[in-house]
Amino acid sequence: MIRTLIVDDDRLVRIALADILSDDPGITVAAQAGDGLEALDLAAAQSIDVALMDVRMPRMDGIAATQRLRALPRPPQVVMLTTFDLDQYVYDGLAAGASGFLLKDTDSAEIVRAVHVVAEGQAMLHPTAARRLVDRYHRTAAGGGVRAARARVERLTPRETDVFGLLADGASNAEIATVLGMRESTVKAHVSRILAALEVGNRVQAALVARDAGLHRGHSL
């Protein structure tokens, strides 16, 4: 059962999201918060697997809350869910450690799928957000950024490099295990070491390092 936390300052939005998630037998809404500070208190007091996080809220916004949540001893995965499709929100949210970014008008089934996807350690971005993020990284990755990315990739072992190449193309742990003839648990261990070696917090950021280093083969995030 995936335990979720809904964080939004609009009570009606929280109710609507809770109704959407509650229809899935594999998801339970463990808690709801009206701002980032309340979300931190709730997440620290109980086990939360995935937080659906609004961006603009009083007291503490979703970007700051995401960074704090991801620093907890047992950090939940975070999906940013907002009405504002702005480049800076996408960039800052993922830099803070979010694994997903969706608009609030996203289809209900896609919101439910996002919870399952990020709970499994994968990433899920709204297509427009993904394209804008990639464009931004390409603009800022020239010169020293490319060299820095390649230097980080060179820290990986040959086997980790194999896993990293598939991860960067958006493959799930199960898909990587099938392609490389490995157990899924072994893939998960490799992914954890890859993220640490690359000094990134999630698979989205790892995939962007691959793009910066010129390793990505052109599939969508």
N, C-alpha and C positions, 0 to 999 in steps of 0.2 A: 504494500500500500504506500503510495506516494503522499507524504504529508506536506501540504502547501500552506503558505502564508500569503494573504492578499493585502497589499499595501496601497491605499489610495485615500485621498482626503474627501472624496465624494462617496457618501454612504450608498447612494443608488448604484454607483459603479461597482462597489464592493459586493452588493447584493446580486447584481447581474452576473459578475464573475463567479461568485459562489454557486449560483444556480447552474452555470455552464459546467463548472468542474465537478459538482456533485452528481451530475448525470453519468459520469464515468466511474465504473465500479472499482477501478484501480487507483482512484484519487480520493483523498479526504481533505477537506478544508479544516486545518487544525486551528487556525487563528486568523484574525483580521485586524489591521492597524490603520489608523487615520493619518499617520505621518511616519517619518523615518525613525524618530526617537522611540516611538511606541513599538515599531517593528523590531528594533534592537532589543528592547526589554523582552518581548515575546520570544524572539529567536534564542535569546540567551537562557530562557527558562525552560525551553522544551526542544525536542528534536524536530527540525524543519528540513525537508529535502529540497523544496523549490519555493522561491518567493517570486510572486508576480508584483513588480514594483513600478509604481507611477514615478514620473520624473519631477514634476512641479508640485511641491507640497509645503505646508508651513513647518516651522521649527527646524526640520532637517529634510532636505530634498532627497530624491531617489538616488542621485549620483553619490552623495556622501554616505547615504545609508548602505548602498551596495558595497562600497569600499570597506565600511565597518563590518558588515555582515560577513564578507569574504575573509576577514581577519579573525573570525571566531574560531575556537578550537575545532568545532565541527561545522564548517561553513556550508550554508545551503547554496544551491545553484540559484542564479537570479535571471529572470526574464524581465527586461524593461518593457513596459507596456504603456504607450502614451499616445495622445492625439497629435503630438507635434513631431513631424518628420523633418527634423533639423540635423544637419551634419554634425554640429557640435555635441548634441545629445548622444548621437550614435557613438562618436569617438570617445567622449568622456565616459559614457556608460560601460563600454567594453574595456576601456583603460582601467576602470574601477573594478573590473572582474566579472561583469555580466556575461552570461553565455548565450543570451538571446536578446533580440530587439524586435518587437512587433508593434504595429499600430492598433489602437483600440477598436478600430472598425474591421479588424481581421476577422475572418469567419470563425465561428465558435469551434468548429472541428479543428481548425489550425491552432487555436489557443490550447486546446486539450492536447494536441499532438506535440506542441512545443514543451509542455510540462513533461511529457513522457521522454521526449528527446533529450532535454537538458538533464533530467534525472539520471539518464544513462551515461552522462558525461560527454554528450555531443553538444553541438552548437546549432542554433537556429536563428537566422536573421531574415527580416522582411527583405524581399528582393531589391527594392529600391535602396534600402539602408545598406545592404551588402555592396551594391555597385558604388554608392557614394563613398563608403569606407575604403574600398579598394582604390578608387580614384585618388582619395586623399593620401593614402599610404604611398602610392606611386609617385605623387608629387613631392613627397617629403623624403623619399627613400634614395634619392640620387646621391652619387658620390659616397661620402662617408657612411650614409645609412646602409648602402648596399654592402660595403666592406664590413661594417659591424654585424650585419645579418649573417654574412658568410662565415665570419669568425665564430659566431655562436653555433652555426650548423656544424662546423668542423669539430666541435666538442663531442659530437655523437659518435657512438661506435658504428661499425658497418651495419649491424642488425638494427640498431635504433634508426639509422638512416633509411633503411628499407621501410620500417614502420612509419617514419616521419613522412616519407614520400606519399604513402597512401592516405595518411591522416590529412595531409595538406590538400589532397584532392577530395576531401569530404567523406572518406570511407568511415564506416562505423567500426567499433572494435570487433564485432562479429565478422564483418566483411574482411577486415585486415587479417583476422585469424584464418579465414578460409583461403585467402590468396597466398599467405605465407606458410600455411600448414602449421599453425601454432595454436595453442590453447588460448581461449579468450582471456583467461586470468593472466596469462603471460603477456598478452598484448596490453592489458591494463597496466601492468607493472612497467612495461617499456614506455607507455605514454606518460606515466607519472615522472619517470626519469627524464624523458624528453622535455617536458614542460619545465622541469627544474634546470636542466642544462641550458635551455633557451632563455631562461629568466622571464617566463611568461606565466600568466595565471589560468589560461584556458586554451581550448583547441582553436578558437577563432584567432587569438593572438599568435598562436603557433603557425597557423596557416598563412598569416600575414608576414611572418618572418620568412616563410618559404617563398612567398611572392617577392619580397625585398631581395632575397638571395638569388632570385632567378630560377628557383626550382619548381615552381608551380606550373602544371601542365595545362591550365586554362579552364578547369571545371569550376562550377559555381561553389561558393562557400556552403 
